[in-house]
Amino acid sequence: MLGKGFTGILMLGLGFILLATTLPDMVTRSETVRTNPANQTGLACSTGGSTTCDITLTNEHAYPDTTGLVLTETSPSSGVVDSVTYTIGSDSKTVSLTGLTSSTSYIFTADYKTVDSNISGSLNQLLRAFPLLLVVGLLGVVVFGVHKTYQRV
């Protein structure tokens, strides 16, 4: 009985070591397949009397949040936008910026990720969920293996 317990713990440990060593590379590869880099220049907006403005990207951003989105102000000053809060709209194209100077016209450059045109909607969802599926699948294999180890014949 002690040998079976040790075997079960060993299988569980090996499964988690395998997962921990391969998961970062798997995530990077699935994101590389799923997305393409995009660059858009000349995105203009004017704050008017408020401190907010919206810019619209040509293509949909690949993520529901600002992951992988870098805005660079080109006018009236230049540099990466870090003192301004920006969010992605529900359409994944509209970027709302808050914390700007009122009554100012701005021009931005956006570097972001788009979903590859060869990736369908369902495949995109599968690739986004791939790391979770990998964890659940490996956990299922380990639990099944431990169950078979302890199963009475």
N, C-alpha and C positions, 0 to 999 in steps of 0.2 A: 504494500500500500504506500509506503514511503517513497518507493521508486516511481510510482505513478504520479504522486504529488510533485515530486521534483521534476518529472518530465513535463507536467502541465505548466509549472512555473517557468521552466526553461523555454517552452514553446511561446508562452506569453511574452517573456523578456525578449526573445529573438524577434517576435513580431513587431514589438514596439521599437526595437533598435533598427529593424529594416525600415519601418515607417519613418522614423526620425531622420534617417540618412537619405532617403529617397524623396521625401515629400517636397522639400524646397526646389529641387531640380524639376520635379513633375509639375509644380505650380508654374514655374518660370516657362517651361516648354509649352504648357497648355495656353498660357497667356500670349506667348509669342505666336502661336498658331492662330489664336482667336482675334488678335488685334493688329492694327497697322498704325504707325505714327502719322500724325497729320500736323500741318503747320498752316496757320491762317494769319495773314497780315492785314493791316488797315481796318481793324474792327473799331469803329467810331461810336462814341456815345457822349451825350452831354447831360450834365447833372441838373441844369436849370436852377431852380430854387431849392432843390433837395440835395442830399448827399448820396443818392443812389442812382444807378443807371443800369440798363440791360444791354448786353451784346448778344448777337445770335451767331452761332457757329454754322458753317455750311453743312457739315455732316454731324450725325449724332455721336455724342461722346459714348465710349464703350462702357462706362461705369455709371452707376446711379448717383455717385457723389463726385467730389473733386479729385479723386485718385487719378494720378497721371496727368492732371491739367496744370499747366504753368502759364500764367498770364504775365506778359512783359509790357510795361508802359513804354510807348515810344514818343508820346507827346502829351502834355507839355514838358514832362521830364522823361528820363529813361531809366529803366531798371526793372527787375523782377518785382511784381506786386506782392508785398508781404505785409504791408500795414493796412490792407483792405481785406474785408471779408467777402468771399464770393461763394455762391451756391449754384448748383445745376438745377434747372427747372424740370418739371415732370416730362417734358418733351425731349429731354437730353440734348437740346440744342441751345436753349436760352441760359445765359450765365448772368446772374444778378450780382452786381457789385454794390457793397455798402461801405460807408466810411470815407467816401471821396470828398474833395473840396467842392462846395456848392458853386454854382454858376461857372463851371469850367467844362471845356470840351476836351475829351480824351481820345487817344488812339492807342489801341492795344494790339499785341501779337499774341496768338494763342498756340501753344504746343500741347497736343492732346492725343488720345488714342481713339481710333474708330474701329468698329467691328469690320473684319475682313469681308469683302463683298462675296467671297465664295462660301461663307459660313451662313447657313440658314438660321432662322430664329430658334428652332428646336435644338440644333447642334450648338448654337451659342449658349443656350441655357445649360446644356449638358457639360460643355467645357467650363462654364463658370462654376458648376457644382462638382466638377471632377475631384478636387481635393477632398471634399466631404464624402463623396462616394468611395474614394480610395480608403479613407479612414474607416468608414462603416464596413466596407467589404473586408478589409484586413481584420477588423475586430470580429466580424462574423466567422471568418476562417479560423481564427484563434479560438473562439468560443466553441465552435464545432469540433475542433481538434481536441480541446480539453475535455469536452463532453464525451467524445469517443474514447479518450484515455480512461475515464472513470466509469464508463458504461459496463454494467455487469453482463457477462456472457451466460 
